[in-house]
């Protein structure tokens, strides 16, 4: 998932996508532990997607509420 695609989403869509990817990552972890995961790169990609979405959510929060520095 590309960062620009995430930025174009609404806040609700970003939150929903984050939940979906976290659930998928949870399932991938179980598959990995039981030896059923065929492509371990999926775990790496899921972790990166979660981090990317969380980063953009935080970035949007910071940009929408700028604090004045004195």
C-alpha positions as CSV (number, residue, x, y, z in Angstrom):
1,X,0.0,0.0,0.0
2,X,1.4,3.3,-1.0
3,X,1.5,6.4,1.3
4,X,-0.3,8.6,-1.2
5,X,-3.2,6.1,-1.4
6,X,-3.5,6.2,2.4
7,X,-3.4,10.0,2.5
8,X,-6.2,10.2,0.0
9,X,-8.5,8.1,2.2
10,X,-10.9,9.6,4.7
11,X,-10.0,9.2,8.4
12,X,-12.7,6.5,8.8
13,X,-11.3,4.6,5.8
14,X,-7.8,4.8,7.3
15,X,-9.0,3.5,10.6
16,X,-10.9,0.6,9.0
17,X,-7.9,-0.3,6.8
18,X,-5.7,-0.3,9.9
19,X,-8.0,-2.7,11.7
20,X,-8.2,-5.0,8.6
21,X,-4.4,-5.2,8.3
22,X,-3.9,-5.8,12.0
23,X,-6.4,-8.7,11.9
24,X,-4.6,-10.1,8.8
25,X,-1.3,-9.8,10.6
26,X,-2.7,-11.6,13.6
27,X,-3.8,-14.5,11.4
28,X,-0.4,-14.5,9.6
29,X,1.3,-14.9,13.0
30,X,-0.8,-18.0,13.7
31,X,-0.1,-19.4,10.3
32,X,3.6,-18.8,10.8
33,X,3.7,-20.5,14.2
34,X,1.9,-23.6,13.0
35,X,4.1,-23.8,9.9
36,X,1.3,-23.1,7.4
37,X,2.5,-19.8,6.2
38,X,3.8,-20.2,2.6
39,X,5.1,-16.7,2.1
40,X,6.8,-15.1,5.2
41,X,7.2,-11.8,3.2
42,X,3.5,-11.2,3.9
43,X,4.2,-10.7,7.6
44,X,6.9,-8.1,6.8
45,X,4.6,-6.3,4.4
46,X,1.7,-6.3,6.9
47,X,4.0,-4.8,9.6
48,X,5.1,-2.1,7.2
49,X,1.6,-1.3,6.1
50,X,0.5,-1.0,9.8
51,X,3.4,1.3,10.6
52,X,2.7,3.4,7.4
53,X,-0.9,3.9,8.3
54,X,-0.2,4.7,11.9
55,X,2.4,7.2,10.8
56,X,0.1,9.0,8.4
57,X,-2.7,9.0,11.0
58,X,-0.3,10.7,13.4
59,X,0.9,13.1,10.8
60,X,-2.6,14.2,10.0
61,X,-3.3,14.7,13.8
62,X,-0.2,16.9,14.1
63,X,-1.0,18.9,11.0
64,X,-4.6,19.5,12.0
65,X,-3.7,20.8,15.5
66,X,-0.6,22.9,15.2
67,X,0.8,24.1,18.5
68,X,2.4,27.5,18.8
69,X,6.0,27.4,19.8
70,X,7.3,30.3,21.9
